[in-house]
Amino acid sequence: MFGIGMQELLLILAIALIVLGPKKLPEIARALGRGLSEFRRATSELKESIDLEENIEEVEQTSKVEKEISNSKQKEDKGEAEELPEEDIGKKDIKG
């Protein structure tokens, strides 16, 4: 916890109790707790949005690659169809 041991934490709390007084200390602690929880929530939302954007970019890249592969395969299929020799069905090989 921030490199602070138990003794240091007790010392900080004792000084805070003396400076702030017993009436203000719980209010300040509550406000500090709410602020930390709100900060954690905002941080986690930011991480989630960044992860979501990364996933969206990954899906878009994958989709783009799949389209390119599909297009190249279609071009290869058309090229092979044009390159195939026409077969003469009516001719027979005559062996003598």
C-alpha distances in whole Angstrom, upper triangle without the diagonal:
4,5,6,8,10,13,11,10,13,15,14,15,18,19,18,21,23,23,23,25,25,26,24,21,21,22,20,17,19,19,16,15,18,17,14,16,19,17,15,19,20,18,19,23,23,22,25,27,27,27,30,32,31,33,36,36,36,39,41,41,42,45,46,46,48,50,51,52,54,56,57,58,60,61,62,64,66,67,68,70,72,72,73,77,80,81,85,85,89,90,90,90,94,94,97
4,5,9,11,13,11,11,14,15,13,15,18,18,18,21,23,23,23,25,25,27,25,21,22,23,20,18,20,20,16,16,19,17,14,17,19,17,16,20,20,18,20,23,23,22,25,27,26,27,30,31,31,33,36,36,36,39,41,41,42,45,46,46,48,50,51,52,54,56,56,58,60,61,62,64,66,67,68,70,72,72,73,77,80,81,85,86,90,90,90,90,94,94,98
4,6,10,12,10,10,14,14,14,16,18,19,19,22,24,23,24,26,27,29,27,23,24,25,23,20,23,23,19,19,22,21,18,20,23,20,20,23,24,22,23,27,26,25,28,31,30,30,33,34,34,36,39,39,39,42,44,43,44,47,48,48,50,53,53,54,56,58,59,60,62,63,64,66,68,69,69,72,74,74,75,79,82,83,87,88,91,92,92,92,95,96,99
4,7,8,6,7,10,11,10,12,15,15,16,18,20,20,21,23,23,26,24,20,21,23,20,18,21,21,18,18,21,20,18,20,23,21,20,24,25,23,25,28,28,27,30,32,32,32,35,37,36,38,41,41,42,44,46,46,47,50,51,51,53,56,56,57,59,61,62,63,65,67,67,69,71,72,73,75,77,77,78,82,85,86,90,91,94,95,95,95,99,99,102
4,6,5,6,9,10,11,12,14,16,17,18,20,21,22,23,23,26,25,21,22,24,22,19,22,23,20,20,23,23,20,22,25,24,23,26,28,26,27,31,31,30,32,35,34,35,38,39,39,40,43,44,44,46,49,49,49,52,54,54,55,58,59,59,61,63,64,65,67,69,69,71,73,74,75,77,79,79,80,84,87,88,92,92,96,97,97,97,100,100,104
4,6,5,6,9,10,11,12,14,15,16,18,20,21,21,21,24,23,19,20,22,21,18,21,22,19,19,23,23,20,22,25,24,23,27,29,27,28,32,32,31,34,36,36,36,39,41,41,42,45,46,46,48,50,51,51,54,56,56,57,60,61,61,63,66,66,67,69,71,71,73,75,76,77,79,81,81,83,86,89,90,94,94,98,99,99,99,102,102,106
4,5,5,6,9,10,11,12,14,15,17,18,20,20,20,23,23,19,20,23,21,19,22,24,21,21,25,25,23,25,28,27,26,30,31,30,31,35,35,34,37,39,39,40,43,44,44,45,48,49,49,51,54,54,55,57,59,59,61,63,64,64,67,69,69,70,73,74,74,76,79,79,80,82,84,84,86,90,92,94,97,98,101,102,102,102,106,106,109
4,5,5,6,9,10,11,12,14,15,16,18,19,20,23,21,18,19,22,19,17,21,22,19,19,23,22,20,23,26,24,24,28,29,28,29,33,33,32,35,37,37,38,41,42,42,44,46,47,47,50,52,52,53,56,57,57,59,61,62,63,65,67,67,69,71,72,73,75,77,78,79,81,83,83,84,88,91,92,96,96,100,101,101,101,105,105,108
4,5,5,6,9,10,10,12,14,15,16,17,17,20,18,15,16,19,16,14,17,18,15,16,20,19,17,20,23,22,22,25,26,25,27,30,30,30,33,35,35,36,39,40,40,42,44,45,46,48,50,50,51,54,55,56,57,60,61,61,63,65,66,67,70,71,72,73,76,76,77,79,81,82,83,87,89,91,95,95,99,99,100,100,103,104,107
4,5,5,6,9,10,10,12,14,15,15,15,18,18,14,15,18,17,14,18,20,17,17,21,21,20,22,25,24,24,28,29,29,30,33,34,34,36,38,38,39,42,43,44,45,48,49,49,51,53,54,55,57,59,59,61,63,64,65,67,69,70,71,73,74,75,77,79,80,81,83,85,85,87,90,93,94,98,98,102,103,103,103,107,107,111
4,5,5,6,9,10,11,12,14,15,15,19,18,15,17,19,17,16,19,21,18,19,23,23,21,24,27,26,26,29,31,30,32,35,35,35,38,40,40,41,43,45,45,47,49,50,51,53,55,55,56,59,60,61,62,65,66,66,68,70,71,72,75,76,77,78,81,81,82,85,86,87,88,92,94,96,100,100,104,105,105,105,109,109,112
4,5,5,6,9,10,10,12,13,14,17,15,12,15,17,14,13,17,17,15,16,20,19,18,21,23,22,23,26,27,27,29,32,32,32,35,37,37,38,41,42,42,44,46,47,48,50,52,53,54,56,57,58,60,62,63,64,66,68,69,70,72,73,74,76,78,79,80,82,84,84,86,90,92,94,98,98,102,103,103,103,107,107,111
4,5,5,6,9,10,10,11,11,14,13,9,11,14,12,10,14,16,14,15,18,18,17,20,23,22,23,26,27,27,29,31,32,33,35,37,37,38,41,42,43,44,47,48,49,51,52,53,54,57,58,59,61,63,64,65,67,68,69,71,73,74,75,77,79,80,81,83,85,85,87,91,93,95,98,99,102,103,104,104,108,108,112
4,5,5,6,9,10,10,11,14,13,11,13,16,14,13,17,18,17,18,21,22,21,24,26,26,27,30,31,31,33,35,36,36,39,41,41,42,45,46,47,48,50,52,52,54,56,57,58,60,62,63,64,66,68,68,70,72,73,74,76,78,79,80,82,83,85,87,88,89,91,94,96,98,102,102,106,107,107,108,111,112,115
4,5,5,6,8,10,11,14,13,11,14,16,14,14,18,18,17,19,22,21,21,24,26,26,27,30,31,31,33,35,35,36,39,40,41,42,45,46,46,48,50,51,52,54,56,57,58,60,62,63,64,66,67,68,70,72,73,74,76,78,79,80,82,83,85,87,88,89,91,94,97,98,102,103,106,107,108,108,112,112,116
4,5,5,6,8,9,12,10,7,11,12,10,10,14,15,13,15,18,18,18,21,23,23,24,27,28,28,30,32,33,34,36,38,38,40,42,43,44,46,48,49,50,52,54,55,56,58,59,60,62,64,65,66,68,70,71,72,74,76,77,78,80,81,83,85,86,87,89,92,95,96,100,101,104,105,106,106,110,110,114
4,6,5,5,6,9,9,6,10,12,11,11,14,16,15,17,19,20,20,23,25,25,26,29,30,30,32,34,35,36,38,40,41,42,44,46,47,48,50,52,53,54,56,57,59,60,62,63,65,66,68,69,71,72,74,75,77,78,79,81,83,84,85,87,89,90,91,95,97,99,102,103,107,108,108,109,112,113,116
4,6,5,8,11,11,9,13,15,14,14,18,19,18,20,23,23,23,26,28,28,29,32,33,33,35,37,38,39,41,43,44,45,47,49,50,51,53,54,55,57,59,60,61,63,65,66,68,69,71,72,74,75,76,78,80,81,82,84,86,87,88,90,92,92,94,98,100,102,105,106,110,111,111,112,115,116,119
4,6,9,11,10,9,13,14,12,14,17,17,16,19,21,21,22,25,26,26,28,30,31,32,34,36,36,38,40,41,42,44,46,47,48,50,52,53,54,56,57,58,60,62,63,64,66,68,69,70,72,73,75,76,78,79,81,82,84,85,86,88,90,91,93,96,98,100,104,105,108,109,110,110,114,115,118
4,7,8,6,6,10,10,9,11,14,14,14,17,19,19,20,23,24,24,26,28,29,30,32,34,34,36,38,39,40,42,44,45,46,48,50,51,52,54,56,57,58,60,61,63,64,66,67,69,70,72,73,75,76,78,79,81,82,84,85,87,88,89,91,95,97,99,103,103,107,108,109,109,113,114,117
4,6,6,6,9,11,11,12,15,16,16,18,20,21,22,24,26,26,28,30,31,32,34,36,37,38,40,42,43,44,46,48,49,51,52,53,55,57,58,59,61,62,64,65,67,68,70,71,73,74,76,77,79,80,82,83,85,86,87,89,91,92,94,97,99,101,105,105,109,110,111,111,115,116,119
4,6,6,7,10,11,11,13,15,16,17,19,21,22,23,25,26,28,29,31,32,34,35,37,38,40,41,43,44,46,47,49,50,52,53,54,56,58,59,60,62,64,65,66,68,70,71,72,74,75,77,78,80,81,83,84,86,87,89,91,92,93,97,99,101,104,104,108,109,110,111,114,115,118
4,6,7,8,9,11,12,14,15,17,18,20,21,23,24,26,27,29,30,31,33,34,36,38,39,40,42,43,45,46,48,49,51,53,54,55,57,58,60,61,63,64,66,67,69,70,71,73,75,76,77,79,81,82,84,85,86,88,90,91,92,96,98,100,103,104,107,109,109,110,114,115,118
4,6,5,6,9,10,11,12,14,16,17,18,20,21,22,24,26,27,28,30,32,33,35,36,38,39,41,42,43,45,47,48,50,51,53,54,56,57,58,60,62,63,64,66,67,69,70,72,73,75,76,78,79,81,82,84,85,87,88,90,93,95,97,101,101,105,106,107,108,111,112,116
4,6,5,6,9,10,10,12,14,15,16,18,20,21,22,24,26,27,28,30,31,33,34,36,37,39,40,42,43,45,46,48,49,51,52,54,55,57,58,60,61,63,64,66,67,69,70,71,73,75,76,77,79,80,82,83,85,86,88,92,93,95,99,99,103,104,105,105,109,110,113
4,5,5,6,9,10,10,12,14,15,16,18,20,21,22,24,25,27,28,30,31,33,35,36,37,39,41,42,43,45,47,48,49,51,52,54,55,57,58,59,61,63,64,65,67,69,70,71,73,74,76,77,79,80,82,84,85,86,90,92,94,97,97,101,102,103,104,107,108,112
4,5,5,6,9,10,11,12,14,15,17,18,20,21,23,24,26,27,29,30,32,33,35,36,37,39,41,42,43,45,47,48,49,51,52,54,55,57,58,60,62,63,64,66,67,69,70,72,73,74,76,78,79,81,82,84,85,89,91,92,96,96,100,101,102,103,107,108,111
4,5,5,6,8,10,10,12,14,15,16,18,20,21,22,24,26,27,28,30,31,33,34,36,37,39,40,42,43,45,46,48,49,51,52,54,55,57,58,60,61,63,64,66,67,69,70,72,73,75,76,77,79,81,82,83,87,89,91,95,95,99,100,101,101,105,106,110
4,5,5,6,9,10,10,12,14,15,16,18,20,21,22,24,26,27,29,30,31,33,34,36,37,39,40,42,43,45,46,48,49,51,52,54,55,57,58,60,61,63,64,65,67,69,70,71,73,75,76,77,79,80,82,86,88,89,93,93,97,98,99,99,103,104,108
4,5,5,6,9,10,11,12,14,15,16,18,20,21,23,24,26,27,29,30,32,33,35,36,37,39,41,42,43,45,47,48,49,51,52,54,55,57,58,59,61,63,64,65,67,69,70,72,73,74,76,78,79,80,84,86,88,91,91,95,96,97,98,102,103,106
4,5,5,6,9,10,10,12,14,15,16,18,20,21,22,24,26,27,29,30,31,33,35,36,37,39,41,42,43,45,46,48,49,51,52,54,55,57,58,60,61,63,64,66,67,68,70,72,73,75,76,78,79,83,85,87,90,90,94,95,96,97,101,102,105
4,5,5,6,9,10,10,12,14,15,16,18,20,21,22,24,26,27,29,30,32,33,35,36,38,39,41,42,43,45,46,48,49,51,52,54,55,57,58,60,61,63,64,66,67,69,70,72,73,75,76,78,81,83,85,89,89,93,94,95,96,99,100,104
4,5,5,6,9,10,11,12,14,15,17,18,20,21,23,24,26,27,28,30,32,33,35,36,37,39,41,42,43,45,47,48,49,51,53,54,55,57,58,59,61,63,64,65,67,69,70,72,73,74,76,80,82,83,87,87,91,92,93,93,97,98,102
4,5,5,6,9,10,10,12,14,15,16,18,20,21,22,24,26,27,29,30,31,33,35,36,37,39,41,42,43,45,47,48,49,51,52,53,55,57,58,59,61,63,64,66,67,68,70,72,73,74,78,80,82,85,86,89,91,91,92,96,97,101
4,6,5,6,9,10,10,12,14,15,16,18,20,21,23,24,26,27,29,30,31,33,35,36,37,39,41,42,43,45,46,48,49,51,52,54,55,57,58,60,61,63,64,66,67,69,70,72,73,77,79,81,84,85,88,90,91,91,95,96,100
4,5,5,6,9,10,10,12,14,15,16,18,20,21,22,24,26,27,28,30,32,33,35,36,37,39,40,42,43,45,46,48,49,51,52,54,55,57,58,60,61,63,64,65,67,69,70,72,75,77,79,83,83,87,88,89,89,93,94,97
4,5,5,6,9,10,11,12,14,15,16,18,20,21,22,24,26,27,28,30,31,33,35,36,37,39,41,42,43,45,47,48,49,51,52,53,55,57,58,59,61,63,64,65,67,68,70,74,75,77,81,81,85,86,87,87,91,92,96
4,5,5,6,9,10,11,12,14,15,16,18,20,21,23,24,26,27,29,30,31,33,35,36,37,39,41,42,43,45,46,48,49,51,52,54,55,57,58,60,61,63,64,66,67,69,72,74,76,80,80,84,85,86,87,90,91,95
4,5,5,6,9,10,11,12,14,15,17,18,20,21,23,24,26,27,29,30,32,33,35,36,37,39,41,42,44,45,46,48,49,51,52,54,55,57,58,60,61,63,65,66,67,71,73,75,79,79,83,84,85,85,89,90,94
4,5,5,6,9,10,11,12,14,15,16,18,20,21,22,24,26,27,28,30,32,33,34,36,37,39,40,42,43,45,46,48,49,51,52,54,55,57,58,59,61,63,64,65,69,71,73,77,77,81,82,83,83,87,88,91
4,5,5,6,9,10,11,12,14,15,16,18,20,21,22,24,26,27,29,30,31,33,35,36,37,39,41,42,43,45,46,48,49,51,52,53,55,57,58,59,61,63,64,68,70,71,75,75,79,80,81,82,86,87,90
4,5,5,6,9,10,11,12,14,15,17,18,20,21,23,24,26,27,29,30,31,33,35,36,37,39,41,42,43,45,46,48,49,51,52,54,55,57,58,60,61,63,67,68,70,74,74,78,79,80,81,85,86,90
4,5,5,6,9,10,11,12,14,15,17,18,20,21,23,24,26,27,29,30,32,33,35,36,38,39,40,42,44,45,47,48,49,51,53,54,55,57,59,60,61,65,67,69,73,73,77,78,79,79,83,84,88
4,5,5,6,9,10,10,12,14,15,16,18,20,21,22,24,26,27,28,30,31,33,34,36,37,39,40,42,43,45,46,48,49,51,52,53,55,57,58,59,63,65,67,71,71,75,76,77,77,81,82,85
4,5,5,6,9,10,10,12,14,15,16,18,20,21,22,24,26,27,28,30,31,33,35,36,37,39,41,42,43,45,46,47,49,51,52,54,55,57,58,62,64,66,69,69,73,74,75,76,80,81,85
4,5,5,6,9,10,11,12,14,15,17,18,20,21,23,24,26,27,29,30,32,33,35,36,37,39,40,42,43,45,46,48,49,51,52,54,55,57,61,63,65,68,69,73,74,75,75,79,80,84
4,5,5,6,9,10,11,12,14,15,16,18,20,21,22,24,26,27,28,30,32,33,34,36,37,39,40,42,43,45,47,48,49,51,53,54,55,59,61,63,67,67,71,72,73,73,77,78,81
4,5,5,6,9,10,10,12,14,15,16,18,20,21,22,24,26,27,28,30,31,33,34,36,37,39,40,42,43,45,46,47,49,51,52,53,57,59,61,65,65,69,70,71,71,75,76,80
4,5,5,6,9,10,10,12,14,15,16,18,20,21,22,24,26,27,29,30,31,33,35,36,37,39,40,42,43,45,46,48,49,51,52,56,58,60,64,64,68,69,70,71,75,76,79
4,5,5,6,9,10,11,12,14,15,17,18,20,21,23,24,26,27,29,30,32,33,35,36,37,39,40,42,43,45,47,48,49,51,55,57,59,62,63,67,68,69,69,73,74,78
4,5,5,6,9,10,10,12,14,15,16,18,20,21,22,24,26,27,28,30,31,33,34,36,37,39,40,42,43,45,47,48,49,53,55,57,60,61,65,66,67,67,71,72,75
4,5,5,6,9,10,11,12,14,15,16,18,20,21,22,24,26,27,28,30,31,33,35,36,37,39,40,42,43,45,46,48,52,53,55,59,59,63,64,65,66,70,71,75
4,5,5,6,9,10,11,12,14,15,16,18,20,21,23,24,26,27,29,30,31,33,34,36,37,39,40,42,43,45,47,50,52,54,58,58,62,63,64,65,69,70,74
4,5,5,6,9,10,11,12,14,15,16,18,20,21,22,24,26,27,28,30,32,33,34,36,37,39,41,42,43,45,49,51,53,56,57,61,62,63,63,67,68,72
4,5,5,6,9,10,10,12,14,15,16,18,20,21,22,24,26,27,28,30,31,33,34,36,37,39,41,42,43,47,49,51,54,55,59,60,61,61,65,66,70
4,5,5,6,9,10,10,12,14,15,16,18,20,21,22,24,26,27,29,30,31,33,34,36,37,39,40,42,46,47,50,53,54,57,58,60,61,64,66,69
4,5,5,6,9,10,10,12,14,15,16,18,20,21,22,24,26,27,28,30,32,33,34,36,38,39,41,44,46,48,52,53,57,57,59,59,63,64,68
4,5,5,6,9,10,11,12,14,15,16,18,20,21,22,24,26,27,28,30,31,33,34,36,37,39,43,45,47,50,51,55,56,57,57,61,62,66
4,5,5,6,8,10,10,12,14,15,16,18,20,21,22,24,25,27,28,30,31,33,35,36,37,41,43,45,48,49,53,54,55,56,59,61,64
4,5,5,6,9,10,11,12,14,15,16,18,20,21,22,24,26,27,28,30,31,33,34,36,40,42,44,47,48,52,53,54,55,59,60,64
4,5,5,6,9,10,11,12,14,15,16,18,20,21,22,24,26,27,28,30,32,33,35,38,40,43,46,47,51,52,53,53,57,58,62
4,5,5,6,9,10,10,12,14,15,16,18,20,21,22,24,25,27,28,30,31,33,37,38,41,44,45,49,49,51,51,55,56,60
4,5,5,6,9,10,10,12,14,15,16,18,20,21,22,24,26,27,29,30,32,35,37,39,43,43,47,48,49,50,54,55,59
4,5,5,6,9,10,11,12,14,15,17,18,20,21,22,24,26,27,28,30,34,36,38,42,43,46,47,49,50,53,55,58
4,5,5,6,9,10,11,12,14,15,16,18,20,21,22,24,26,27,28,32,34,37,40,41,45,46,47,47,51,52,56
4,5,5,6,9,10,10,12,14,15,16,18,20,21,22,24,25,27,31,32,35,38,39,43,43,45,45,49,51,54
4,5,5,6,9,10,10,12,14,15,16,18,20,21,23,24,26,30,31,34,37,38,41,43,44,45,49,50,54
4,5,5,6,8,10,10,12,14,15,16,18,20,21,22,24,28,30,32,36,37,41,42,43,44,47,49,52
4,5,5,6,9,10,10,12,14,15,16,18,20,21,22,26,28,30,34,35,39,39,41,41,45,46,50
4,6,5,6,9,10,10,12,14,15,17,18,20,21,25,27,29,32,33,37,38,39,40,44,45,49
4,5,5,6,9,10,11,12,14,15,17,18,20,24,26,28,32,33,36,37,39,40,44,45,49
4,5,5,6,9,10,10,12,14,15,16,18,22,24,27,30,32,35,36,37,38,42,43,46
4,5,5,6,9,10,10,12,14,15,16,20,22,24,28,29,33,33,35,35,39,41,44
4,5,5,6,9,10,11,12,14,16,19,21,23,27,28,31,32,34,35,39,40,44
4,5,5,6,9,10,11,12,14,18,20,23,26,27,31,32,33,34,38,40,43
4,5,5,6,9,10,10,12,16,18,21,24,26,29,30,31,32,36,37,40
4,5,5,6,9,10,11,15,16,18,22,23,27,27,29,30,34,35,39
4,5,5,6,9,10,14,15,18,21,23,26,27,29,30,34,36,39
4,5,5,6,9,12,14,17,21,23,26,26,28,29,32,34,38
4,5,5,6,10,12,15,18,20,23,24,25,26,30,31,35
4,6,6,9,10,13,16,18,21,22,24,25,29,31,34
4,6,8,10,13,16,18,21,22,24,25,29,31,34
4,6,9,12,15,18,21,21,23,23,27,29,32
4,6,9,12,15,18,18,19,20,24,26,29
4,6,9,12,15,15,16,17,21,23,26
4,6,9,12,12,15,16,19,22,25
4,6,9,9,11,13,16,19,22
4,6,6,9,11,14,17,20
4,6,8,11,14,17,20
4,7,10,13,16,19
4,7,9,13,15
4,6,9,12
4,6,10
4,6
4
